[in-house]
Structures are given as C-alpha cells and as structure tokens.
C-alpha cells in the first residue's frame, strides 16, 4: 500500500506543483494518475519515488514512512518515458543492472535476467543492445528490469507515449495482463484518458497540483465530480450547456429538458446551472420529441461503427453519437434526446447530486 498525506511540493519562485495531496493506493491495485500537461502528475510520481523532495507532507510504502529515504531505499521500481536503457549494455545486463547495484552475484543476476526475459518474450534478444531493438522491445526490456527488482510497487511515467498507435494498444493489453499476474501495486502516469480508462482499477484526475476526483474508470466517466473532469474525460467531450431551472424542467437555448434524476429536488426555480450529458447518452431523432434538444445538423463525423453528429441548438453546440447507417445529412433538422438517468447538473463547477 502507498499512502500520501498532505504531500506538497513548492519549487523556487513559489510554483506549487503539488498542493496538500492525500491519497491511498491499495495493495495490488493498478492506479492511474491522469491529467493535462503541467497538472503535477509526474511530480507526484517522482516524489513517491524519492526523485523529488517533498516540501511538506509524508509518503509511506507498505506501512513504512519513506519520506526522508533515498530512492534506492524505498523498494520501488520505476519505468521512465524514454525507458532509460543503457545503450552500451546488452539486454541481459540492462535487465540485471538493479541486481548488480544490490550486489547480487553475477551468475544469479544473469539467471534472473534470463528468467524474466523469457517471460516477456525476449529470449532471442538477450545479446542485443537497445539500439538494435524496436520501441516495443525496448519497452519490454524496461518492464523486465522492473520485474527483476521484485520491488513492492511499480511506478510508470507515461511508458507507452513513445510507441505508435498499434504498439500502444498491444502494450496496454500486455502491461495490464502482466500486472494482474504479478499482483504488484502499480502507479501509472498518463495524459491519455483512454489508457487510464482501459487499464486502471482506480484513477485520480489532477489539475493544478490537486486531485479533483478519485474513482473507478466507470465512476469518473459516468459521474464526473466537476466540469473540469467532465470536459477532460471522454474521447468526445461531455456536452456542458448553460441552463435555467424552470420548475420541474430545464431551459437550454429555448428547449426544455427534464431535470436529471440525480439532481431532482436539489434545484431552485430560476437558478442558473450547467447541464451536462455525454454524446453517448443521447438518442438522435429526425422528428421532434418531448424533452429533446432540437437544431440544425452542422457536422457529421465518421467514427467507424458510429457517427458523431453536431447540432446547432440556438447559440449552443450539442453533440450526439448515432449508430452506423442512421446518420443524418448536414443541414437536416435533428433532435437529441438526453437520458435523464445519465444527465448531470453542475453548480459553480461542482456536481449537484444526492
């Protein structure tokens, strides 16, 4: 288990990279740190590793306070974005290097490197140097080096970002399967929300040095805690529309929609709020319907098995996902009917919910 309490990092000049972060990561959990560039996720990972010194707060690993310990004494293993392989060493020596630092006998560390290398499909590459390997192979060498250390936890700093799209998908599946087999606590930093949603048991979305939401991928996707999280998570952003409460309904650009079930009884008549619903949670119709947002189809984007349809609703833009073969033509009148059980309401940027 990794526990952080009030973890703060302030750089010279007053730049606050981490702002009193509290976080507990369970044993064996695959935990993702997600957020835009500059949000503090890599600084948080490096502070856990001991590569950055916390200004205040504490870090505990396995119930042991490691805040003042050097990186090598924390029993953690890290994979960097560029893999940090030694170009003059072959695969065997790269994998065995952490064991060499621990003064493990040469024969024992070579045997361990071969064992781990075979497990990761590197048996035929053990005599090669990093420059002779593909990006995917280099990544596996970096993973093998982490595995050879048998550390309490693995720390990954955007390890898939240097791979092309196809290899990234393969590596994502492989890494998740490997973590499941090993059962090792893993902290995974990424700016790619698709990676976090696909791989994590739980995730934290960060902004400006703070954690804005912690939850399972399903929880964060379906019930974002703030408009920031709502706009950041999702391959197509959530529709976030200014609305006014009118009794038991909401007025959005001249259209009336039902008050979301999660906010029923929590709103005041005349109140100005933000109405949020994901494009995936809206049904499209060419005919008017009660509670639908009506407008002109301005853009139709092919997503493969579906289409993303953009409607101009008054002075707003609303997007909805339409199954393949049911897409409208640009210029058509269209109607998007939100699911009341999936729509959300935000007040002052925060989710309104029971």
TORKOL-4160 file (C-alpha; in steps of 0.2 Angstrom, whole numbers, padded with zeros to 4 digits, m for minus):
354
<pt num="1" X="0000" Y="0000" Z="0000"/>
<pt num="2" X="0006" Y="0018" Z="m0004"/>
<pt num="3" X="m0001" Y="0032" Z="0007"/>
<pt num="4" X="0002" Y="0050" Z="0004"/>
<pt num="5" X="m0003" Y="0063" Z="0017"/>
<pt num="6" X="m0003" Y="0082" Z="0014"/>
<pt num="7" X="0010" Y="0080" Z="0001"/>
<pt num="8" X="0016" Y="0097" Z="m0005"/>
<pt num="9" X="0030" Y="0102" Z="m0017"/>
<pt num="10" X="0034" Y="0120" Z="m0020"/>
<pt num="11" X="0048" Y="0125" Z="m0032"/>
<pt num="12" X="0059" Y="0140" Z="m0031"/>
<pt num="13" X="0049" Y="0155" Z="m0036"/>
<pt num="14" X="0033" Y="0149" Z="m0027"/>
<pt num="15" X="0027" Y="0137" Z="m0040"/>
<pt num="16" X="0016" Y="0125" Z="m0031"/>
<pt num="17" X="0017" Y="0108" Z="m0041"/>
<pt num="18" X="0008" Y="0098" Z="m0028"/>
<pt num="19" X="m0004" Y="0106" Z="m0016"/>
<pt num="20" X="m0008" Y="0095" Z="0000"/>
<pt num="21" X="m0011" Y="0079" Z="m0009"/>
<pt num="22" X="m0020" Y="0065" Z="0001"/>
<pt num="23" X="m0020" Y="0048" Z="m0007"/>
<pt num="24" X="m0021" Y="0029" Z="m0003"/>
<pt num="25" X="m0017" Y="0016" Z="m0016"/>
<pt num="26" X="m0021" Y="m0002" Z="m0011"/>
<pt num="27" X="m0010" Y="m0017" Z="m0012"/>
<pt num="28" X="m0010" Y="m0025" Z="m0029"/>
<pt num="29" X="m0020" Y="m0010" Z="m0036"/>
<pt num="30" X="m0017" Y="m0003" Z="m0054"/>
<pt num="31" X="m0019" Y="0016" Z="m0050"/>
<pt num="32" X="m0018" Y="0029" Z="m0064"/>
<pt num="33" X="m0013" Y="0047" Z="m0062"/>
<pt num="34" X="m0022" Y="0057" Z="m0076"/>
<pt num="35" X="m0022" Y="0075" Z="m0081"/>
<pt num="36" X="m0016" Y="0088" Z="m0093"/>
<pt num="37" X="0002" Y="0093" Z="m0095"/>
<pt num="38" X="0008" Y="0103" Z="m0080"/>
<pt num="39" X="m0005" Y="0097" Z="m0068"/>
<pt num="40" X="0008" Y="0089" Z="m0056"/>
<pt num="41" X="0005" Y="0070" Z="m0060"/>
<pt num="42" X="0024" Y="0067" Z="m0065"/>
<pt num="43" X="0030" Y="0077" Z="m0050"/>
<pt num="44" X="0018" Y="0067" Z="m0039"/>
<pt num="45" X="0026" Y="0050" Z="m0046"/>
<pt num="46" X="0044" Y="0057" Z="m0044"/>
<pt num="47" X="0040" Y="0062" Z="m0026"/>
<pt num="48" X="0034" Y="0045" Z="m0022"/>
<pt num="49" X="0049" Y="0038" Z="m0030"/>
<pt num="50" X="0061" Y="0050" Z="m0020"/>
<pt num="51" X="0067" Y="0058" Z="m0035"/>
<pt num="52" X="0059" Y="0074" Z="m0029"/>
<pt num="53" X="0060" Y="0080" Z="m0011"/>
<pt num="54" X="0043" Y="0085" Z="m0004"/>
<pt num="55" X="0041" Y="0102" Z="0004"/>
<pt num="56" X="0029" Y="0095" Z="0017"/>
<pt num="57" X="0019" Y="0080" Z="0020"/>
<pt num="58" X="0023" Y="0062" Z="0020"/>
<pt num="59" X="0025" Y="0046" Z="0009"/>
<pt num="60" X="0023" Y="0029" Z="0016"/>
<pt num="61" X="0025" Y="0012" Z="0007"/>
<pt num="62" X="0020" Y="m0004" Z="0015"/>
<pt num="63" X="0016" Y="0005" Z="0031"/>
<pt num="64" X="0034" Y="0012" Z="0032"/>
<pt num="65" X="0037" Y="0031" Z="0031"/>
<pt num="66" X="0049" Y="0033" Z="0017"/>
<pt num="67" X="0048" Y="0052" Z="0016"/>
<pt num="68" X="0066" Y="0055" Z="0021"/>
<pt num="69" X="0074" Y="0040" Z="0012"/>
<pt num="70" X="0084" Y="0040" Z="m0004"/>
<pt num="71" X="0076" Y="0032" Z="m0019"/>
<pt num="72" X="0086" Y="0016" Z="m0018"/>
<pt num="73" X="0080" Y="0013" Z="0000"/>
<pt num="74" X="0061" Y="0014" Z="m0004"/>
<pt num="75" X="0059" Y="m0003" Z="m0013"/>
<pt num="76" X="0051" Y="0004" Z="m0028"/>
<pt num="77" X="0055" Y="0001" Z="m0046"/>
<pt num="78" X="0052" Y="0014" Z="m0060"/>
<pt num="79" X="0050" Y="0014" Z="m0079"/>
<pt num="80" X="0053" Y="0031" Z="m0087"/>
<pt num="81" X="0045" Y="0038" Z="m0103"/>
<pt num="82" X="0061" Y="0035" Z="m0113"/>
<pt num="83" X="0064" Y="0018" Z="m0104"/>
<pt num="84" X="0082" Y="0024" Z="m0098"/>
<pt num="85" X="0091" Y="0009" Z="m0105"/>
<pt num="86" X="0110" Y="0009" Z="m0105"/>
<pt num="87" X="0115" Y="0010" Z="m0124"/>
<pt num="88" X="0132" Y="0001" Z="m0121"/>
<pt num="89" X="0124" Y="m0014" Z="m0112"/>
<pt num="90" X="0115" Y="m0029" Z="m0119"/>
<pt num="91" X="0098" Y="m0034" Z="m0114"/>
<pt num="92" X="0104" Y="m0046" Z="m0101"/>
<pt num="93" X="0115" Y="m0033" Z="m0092"/>
<pt num="94" X="0101" Y="m0020" Z="m0094"/>
<pt num="95" X="0088" Y="m0031" Z="m0085"/>
<pt num="96" X="0101" Y="m0037" Z="m0072"/>
<pt num="97" X="0108" Y="m0019" Z="m0068"/>
<pt num="98" X="0097" Y="m0016" Z="m0052"/>
<pt num="99" X="0103" Y="m0033" Z="m0045"/>
<pt num="100" X="0121" Y="m0028" Z="m0049"/>
<pt num="101" X="0118" Y="m0012" Z="m0038"/>
<pt num="102" X="0111" Y="m0023" Z="m0024"/>
<pt num="103" X="0127" Y="m0033" Z="m0026"/>
<pt num="104" X="0119" Y="m0049" Z="m0031"/>
<pt num="105" X="0131" Y="m0062" Z="m0038"/>
<pt num="106" X="0135" Y="m0061" Z="m0056"/>
<pt num="107" X="0128" Y="m0079" Z="m0060"/>
<pt num="108" X="0112" Y="m0076" Z="m0050"/>
<pt num="109" X="0108" Y="m0060" Z="m0058"/>
<pt num="110" X="0111" Y="m0067" Z="m0076"/>
<pt num="111" X="0100" Y="m0081" Z="m0072"/>
<pt num="112" X="0086" Y="m0069" Z="m0065"/>
<pt num="113" X="0088" Y="m0059" Z="m0081"/>
<pt num="114" X="0086" Y="m0074" Z="m0092"/>
<pt num="115" X="0071" Y="m0080" Z="m0082"/>
<pt num="116" X="0062" Y="m0063" Z="m0083"/>
<pt num="117" X="0067" Y="m0060" Z="m0101"/>
<pt num="118" X="0060" Y="m0077" Z="m0107"/>
<pt num="119" X="0043" Y="m0072" Z="m0098"/>
<pt num="120" X="0042" Y="m0056" Z="m0108"/>
<pt num="121" X="0047" Y="m0064" Z="m0125"/>
<pt num="122" X="0065" Y="m0058" Z="m0125"/>
<pt num="123" X="0074" Y="m0074" Z="m0125"/>
<pt num="124" X="0080" Y="m0072" Z="m0143"/>
<pt num="125" X="0086" Y="m0054" Z="m0140"/>
<pt num="126" X="0096" Y="m0055" Z="m0124"/>
<pt num="127" X="0113" Y="m0052" Z="m0133"/>
<pt num="128" X="0107" Y="m0036" Z="m0142"/>
<pt num="129" X="0109" Y="m0018" Z="m0137"/>
<pt num="130" X="0095" Y="m0006" Z="m0136"/>
<pt num="131" X="0099" Y="0002" Z="m0152"/>
<pt num="132" X="0095" Y="m0014" Z="m0161"/>
<pt num="133" X="0078" Y="m0016" Z="m0154"/>
<pt num="134" X="0061" Y="m0009" Z="m0159"/>
<pt num="135" X="0051" Y="0003" Z="m0147"/>
<pt num="136" X="0040" Y="m0011" Z="m0141"/>
<pt num="137" X="0055" Y="m0022" Z="m0137"/>
<pt num="138" X="0064" Y="m0008" Z="m0128"/>
<pt num="139" X="0048" Y="m0006" Z="m0118"/>
<pt num="140" X="0048" Y="m0024" Z="m0113"/>
<pt num="141" X="0066" Y="m0023" Z="m0108"/>
<pt num="142" X="0062" Y="m0009" Z="m0096"/>
<pt num="143" X="0047" Y="m0019" Z="m0089"/>
<pt num="144" X="0059" Y="m0034" Z="m0087"/>
<pt num="145" X="0071" Y="m0023" Z="m0077"/>
<pt num="146" X="0057" Y="m0018" Z="m0066"/>
<pt num="147" X="0051" Y="m0036" Z="m0063"/>
<pt num="148" X="0069" Y="m0042" Z="m0059"/>
<pt num="149" X="0070" Y="m0030" Z="m0044"/>
<pt num="150" X="0055" Y="m0038" Z="m0036"/>
<pt num="151" X="0050" Y="m0021" Z="m0028"/>
<pt num="152" X="0035" Y="m0018" Z="m0018"/>
<pt num="153" X="0027" Y="m0006" Z="m0031"/>
<pt num="154" X="0030" Y="m0002" Z="m0049"/>
<pt num="155" X="0030" Y="0017" Z="m0055"/>
<pt num="156" X="0027" Y="0020" Z="m0073"/>
<pt num="157" X="0029" Y="0038" Z="m0080"/>
<pt num="158" X="0020" Y="0038" Z="m0097"/>
<pt num="159" X="0029" Y="0022" Z="m0103"/>
<pt num="160" X="0018" Y="0020" Z="m0119"/>
<pt num="161" X="0019" Y="0038" Z="m0126"/>
<pt num="162" X="0034" Y="0034" Z="m0137"/>
<pt num="163" X="0025" Y="0019" Z="m0146"/>
<pt num="164" X="0015" Y="0020" Z="m0162"/>
<pt num="165" X="m0004" Y="0018" Z="m0161"/>
<pt num="166" X="m0004" Y="m0001" Z="m0164"/>
<pt num="167" X="0010" Y="m0005" Z="m0152"/>
<pt num="168" X="0002" Y="0006" Z="m0139"/>
<pt num="169" X="m0014" Y="m0004" Z="m0139"/>
<pt num="170" X="m0004" Y="m0021" Z="m0139"/>
<pt num="171" X="0007" Y="m0014" Z="m0125"/>
<pt num="172" X="m0008" Y="m0008" Z="m0115"/>
<pt num="173" X="m0016" Y="m0026" Z="m0115"/>
<pt num="174" X="0001" Y="m0034" Z="m0111"/>
<pt num="175" X="0005" Y="m0022" Z="m0097"/>
<pt num="176" X="m0012" Y="m0024" Z="m0089"/>
<pt num="177" X="m0011" Y="m0043" Z="m0090"/>
<pt num="178" X="0007" Y="m0043" Z="m0083"/>
<pt num="179" X="0002" Y="m0033" Z="m0068"/>
<pt num="180" X="m0013" Y="m0044" Z="m0065"/>
<pt num="181" X="m0002" Y="m0059" Z="m0065"/>
<pt num="182" X="0011" Y="m0051" Z="m0053"/>
<pt num="183" X="m0001" Y="m0043" Z="m0042"/>
<pt num="184" X="0011" Y="m0029" Z="m0038"/>
<pt num="185" X="0004" Y="m0012" Z="m0033"/>
<pt num="186" X="0006" Y="m0001" Z="m0049"/>
<pt num="187" X="0005" Y="0018" Z="m0051"/>
<pt num="188" X="0004" Y="0023" Z="m0069"/>
<pt num="189" X="0005" Y="0041" Z="m0075"/>
<pt num="190" X="m0003" Y="0046" Z="m0092"/>
<pt num="191" X="m0011" Y="0061" Z="m0101"/>
<pt num="192" X="m0021" Y="0049" Z="m0112"/>
<pt num="193" X="m0038" Y="0046" Z="m0104"/>
<pt num="194" X="m0041" Y="0031" Z="m0115"/>
<pt num="195" X="m0026" Y="0022" Z="m0107"/>
<pt num="196" X="m0032" Y="0027" Z="m0089"/>
<pt num="197" X="m0050" Y="0021" Z="m0093"/>
<pt num="198" X="m0044" Y="0005" Z="m0101"/>
<pt num="199" X="m0031" Y="0000" Z="m0088"/>
<pt num="200" X="m0034" Y="0007" Z="m0071"/>
<pt num="201" X="m0043" Y="m0001" Z="m0056"/>
<pt num="202" X="m0045" Y="0016" Z="m0050"/>
<pt num="203" X="m0039" Y="0033" Z="m0056"/>
<pt num="204" X="m0036" Y="0051" Z="m0050"/>
<pt num="205" X="m0039" Y="0066" Z="m0061"/>
<pt num="206" X="m0027" Y="0080" Z="m0057"/>
<pt num="207" X="m0027" Y="0099" Z="m0060"/>
<pt num="208" X="m0015" Y="0112" Z="m0054"/>
<pt num="209" X="m0007" Y="0101" Z="m0041"/>
<pt num="210" X="m0023" Y="0095" Z="m0034"/>
<pt num="211" X="m0033" Y="0079" Z="m0036"/>
<pt num="212" X="m0050" Y="0083" Z="m0042"/>
<pt num="213" X="m0058" Y="0066" Z="m0042"/>
<pt num="214" X="m0054" Y="0048" Z="m0037"/>
<pt num="215" X="m0064" Y="0033" Z="m0043"/>
<pt num="216" X="m0065" Y="0019" Z="m0054"/>
<pt num="217" X="m0065" Y="0022" Z="m0073"/>
<pt num="218" X="m0084" Y="0019" Z="m0074"/>
<pt num="219" X="m0087" Y="0031" Z="m0059"/>
<pt num="220" X="m0076" Y="0045" Z="m0066"/>
<pt num="221" X="m0083" Y="0043" Z="m0084"/>
<pt num="222" X="m0102" Y="0042" Z="m0079"/>
<pt num="223" X="m0102" Y="0054" Z="m0064"/>
<pt num="224" X="m0088" Y="0067" Z="m0066"/>
<pt num="225" X="m0086" Y="0077" Z="m0050"/>
<pt num="226" X="m0083" Y="0094" Z="m0059"/>
<pt num="227" X="m0085" Y="0102" Z="m0075"/>
<pt num="228" X="m0066" Y="0101" Z="m0077"/>
<pt num="229" X="m0066" Y="0082" Z="m0075"/>
<pt num="230" X="m0082" Y="0081" Z="m0086"/>
<pt num="231" X="m0073" Y="0091" Z="m0100"/>
<pt num="232" X="m0057" Y="0081" Z="m0099"/>
<pt num="233" X="m0063" Y="0063" Z="m0098"/>
<pt num="234" X="m0071" Y="0055" Z="m0113"/>
<pt num="235" X="m0065" Y="0053" Z="m0131"/>
<pt num="236" X="m0079" Y="0065" Z="m0136"/>
<pt num="237" X="m0081" Y="0079" Z="m0123"/>
<pt num="238" X="m0097" Y="0080" Z="m0112"/>
<pt num="239" X="m0110" Y="0092" Z="m0118"/>
<pt num="240" X="m0109" Y="0106" Z="m0105"/>
<pt num="241" X="m0123" Y="0118" Z="m0108"/>
<pt num="242" X="m0129" Y="0134" Z="m0098"/>
<pt num="243" X="m0147" Y="0131" Z="m0092"/>
<pt num="244" X="m0160" Y="0139" Z="m0081"/>
<pt num="245" X="m0171" Y="0129" Z="m0069"/>
<pt num="246" X="m0190" Y="0131" Z="m0074"/>
<pt num="247" X="m0200" Y="0121" Z="m0061"/>
<pt num="248" X="m0198" Y="0103" Z="m0065"/>
<pt num="249" X="m0188" Y="0106" Z="m0081"/>
<pt num="250" X="m0173" Y="0115" Z="m0088"/>
<pt num="251" X="m0172" Y="0128" Z="m0101"/>
<pt num="252" X="m0157" Y="0126" Z="m0113"/>
<pt num="253" X="m0157" Y="0138" Z="m0128"/>
<pt num="254" X="m0176" Y="0138" Z="m0130"/>
<pt num="255" X="m0178" Y="0120" Z="m0127"/>
<pt num="256" X="m0185" Y="0111" Z="m0112"/>
<pt num="257" X="m0177" Y="0095" Z="m0105"/>
<pt num="258" X="m0180" Y="0085" Z="m0090"/>
<pt num="259" X="m0171" Y="0088" Z="m0073"/>
<pt num="260" X="m0158" Y="0074" Z="m0071"/>
<pt num="261" X="m0164" Y="0061" Z="m0059"/>
<pt num="262" X="m0148" Y="0063" Z="m0049"/>
<pt num="263" X="m0152" Y="0082" Z="m0045"/>
<pt num="264" X="m0171" Y="0080" Z="m0043"/>
<pt num="265" X="m0177" Y="0091" Z="m0028"/>
<pt num="266" X="m0160" Y="0099" Z="m0026"/>
<pt num="267" X="m0163" Y="0114" Z="m0038"/>
<pt num="268" X="m0171" Y="0131" Z="m0036"/>
<pt num="269" X="m0183" Y="0138" Z="m0048"/>
<pt num="270" X="m0174" Y="0152" Z="m0059"/>
<pt num="271" X="m0157" Y="0145" Z="m0054"/>
<pt num="272" X="m0143" Y="0146" Z="m0067"/>
<pt num="273" X="m0134" Y="0130" Z="m0069"/>
<pt num="274" X="m0123" Y="0119" Z="m0081"/>
<pt num="275" X="m0132" Y="0104" Z="m0089"/>
<pt num="276" X="m0121" Y="0090" Z="m0094"/>
<pt num="277" X="m0124" Y="0075" Z="m0104"/>
<pt num="278" X="m0112" Y="0064" Z="m0114"/>
<pt num="279" X="m0115" Y="0062" Z="m0133"/>
<pt num="280" X="m0115" Y="0043" Z="m0130"/>
<pt num="281" X="m0130" Y="0045" Z="m0118"/>
<pt num="282" X="m0141" Y="0054" Z="m0131"/>
<pt num="283" X="m0153" Y="0047" Z="m0143"/>
<pt num="284" X="m0155" Y="0055" Z="m0160"/>
<pt num="285" X="m0171" Y="0058" Z="m0170"/>
<pt num="286" X="m0176" Y="0067" Z="m0186"/>
<pt num="287" X="m0193" Y="0070" Z="m0178"/>
<pt num="288" X="m0197" Y="0082" Z="m0163"/>
<pt num="289" X="m0199" Y="0074" Z="m0146"/>
<pt num="290" X="m0203" Y="0080" Z="m0129"/>
<pt num="291" X="m0188" Y="0084" Z="m0119"/>
<pt num="292" X="m0176" Y="0084" Z="m0134"/>
<pt num="293" X="m0164" Y="0097" Z="m0140"/>
<pt num="294" X="m0168" Y="0102" Z="m0157"/>
<pt num="295" X="m0157" Y="0111" Z="m0170"/>
<pt num="296" X="m0148" Y="0110" Z="m0187"/>
<pt num="297" X="m0136" Y="0097" Z="m0191"/>
<pt num="298" X="m0120" Y="0106" Z="m0194"/>
<pt num="299" X="m0106" Y="0092" Z="m0194"/>
<pt num="300" X="m0107" Y="0073" Z="m0196"/>
<pt num="301" X="m0090" Y="0064" Z="m0192"/>
<pt num="302" X="m0087" Y="0046" Z="m0196"/>
<pt num="303" X="m0081" Y="0036" Z="m0181"/>
<pt num="304" X="m0081" Y="0019" Z="m0189"/>
<pt num="305" X="m0095" Y="0010" Z="m0181"/>
<pt num="306" X="m0104" Y="0026" Z="m0177"/>
<pt num="307" X="m0105" Y="0044" Z="m0181"/>
<pt num="308" X="m0103" Y="0060" Z="m0171"/>
<pt num="309" X="m0117" Y="0072" Z="m0175"/>
<pt num="310" X="m0116" Y="0090" Z="m0171"/>
<pt num="311" X="m0132" Y="0100" Z="m0169"/>
<pt num="312" X="m0133" Y="0119" Z="m0168"/>
<pt num="313" X="m0146" Y="0122" Z="m0154"/>
<pt num="314" X="m0149" Y="0141" Z="m0153"/>
<pt num="315" X="m0132" Y="0148" Z="m0149"/>
<pt num="316" X="m0126" Y="0132" Z="m0142"/>
<pt num="317" X="m0117" Y="0116" Z="m0150"/>
<pt num="318" X="m0124" Y="0099" Z="m0145"/>
<pt num="319" X="m0115" Y="0083" Z="m0150"/>
<pt num="320" X="m0123" Y="0065" Z="m0150"/>
<pt num="321" X="m0117" Y="0048" Z="m0156"/>
<pt num="322" X="m0128" Y="0040" Z="m0169"/>
<pt num="323" X="m0126" Y="0021" Z="m0175"/>
<pt num="324" X="m0119" Y="0017" Z="m0192"/>
<pt num="325" X="m0132" Y="0018" Z="m0205"/>
<pt num="326" X="m0143" Y="0030" Z="m0196"/>
<pt num="327" X="m0133" Y="0046" Z="m0198"/>
<pt num="328" X="m0142" Y="0062" Z="m0205"/>
<pt num="329" X="m0136" Y="0073" Z="m0218"/>
<pt num="330" X="m0128" Y="0090" Z="m0214"/>
<pt num="331" X="m0141" Y="0104" Z="m0215"/>
<pt num="332" X="m0155" Y="0092" Z="m0209"/>
<pt num="333" X="m0166" Y="0097" Z="m0194"/>
<pt num="334" X="m0162" Y="0085" Z="m0179"/>
<pt num="335" X="m0166" Y="0081" Z="m0161"/>
<pt num="336" X="m0155" Y="0074" Z="m0147"/>
<pt num="337" X="m0165" Y="0067" Z="m0133"/>
<pt num="338" X="m0154" Y="0065" Z="m0117"/>
<pt num="339" X="m0156" Y="0051" Z="m0105"/>
<pt num="340" X="m0162" Y="0059" Z="m0088"/>
<pt num="341" X="m0153" Y="0045" Z="m0078"/>
<pt num="342" X="m0137" Y="0049" Z="m0086"/>
<pt num="343" X="m0138" Y="0068" Z="m0087"/>
<pt num="344" X="m0130" Y="0079" Z="m0073"/>
<pt num="345" X="m0131" Y="0096" Z="m0066"/>
<pt num="346" X="m0116" Y="0107" Z="m0061"/>
<pt num="347" X="m0117" Y="0122" Z="m0049"/>
<pt num="348" X="m0102" Y="0133" Z="m0048"/>
<pt num="349" X="m0092" Y="0120" Z="m0057"/>
<pt num="350" X="m0096" Y="0106" Z="m0045"/>
<pt num="351" X="m0108" Y="0091" Z="m0047"/>
<pt num="352" X="m0125" Y="0093" Z="m0039"/>
<pt num="353" X="m0131" Y="0076" Z="m0034"/>
<pt num="354" X="m0139" Y="0066" Z="m0019"/>
